[in-house]
Amino acid sequence: MRGPVVNRKRILIAEDNPQEITELKNALEADGFEVLTAMDGKEAVRVAAAFRPDLIILDVFMPQMSGGLVRLSLKDEEATSEIPVIFLSHLFSEKEIAGQDIMFGDELRFGKPYDLKKVVQAVETLVGVPV
């Protein structure tokens, strides 16, 4: 069992499906990450600006503002421009998402349903494994 973790890596999950938030949150917290959540795009931008997470897991299609627009908004602000993003989408396969570089840039993308272990491994690769 791990002792108290100081300066844990902070992950923001921006997703409008409560079940997916719970699954991702539980997996990331079990791995030692601090997890913040947002259920729509505008909330994701507010939370990212206020808490400056180390990484954002971002659903492509959300209420208020799409994931692509959230990413563009964050990239326009100096304080959040360098935060890596992992996109999730149930409407595209991973192959189809690959052709959407204007909106998604070179950010990592997973089609839904995704392999939860692969998403957690991607987070660890991008921000480091919690100690």
Secondary structure, DSSP 8 states (H G I E B T S, - for coil): -----SS--EEEEE-S-HHHHHHHHHHHHHTT-EEEEESSHHHHHHHHHHH--SEEEEESS-SSS-HHHHHHHHHTSTTTTT--EEEEESSS-HHHHTT-HHHHTT-EEEESS--HHHHHHHHHHHH----
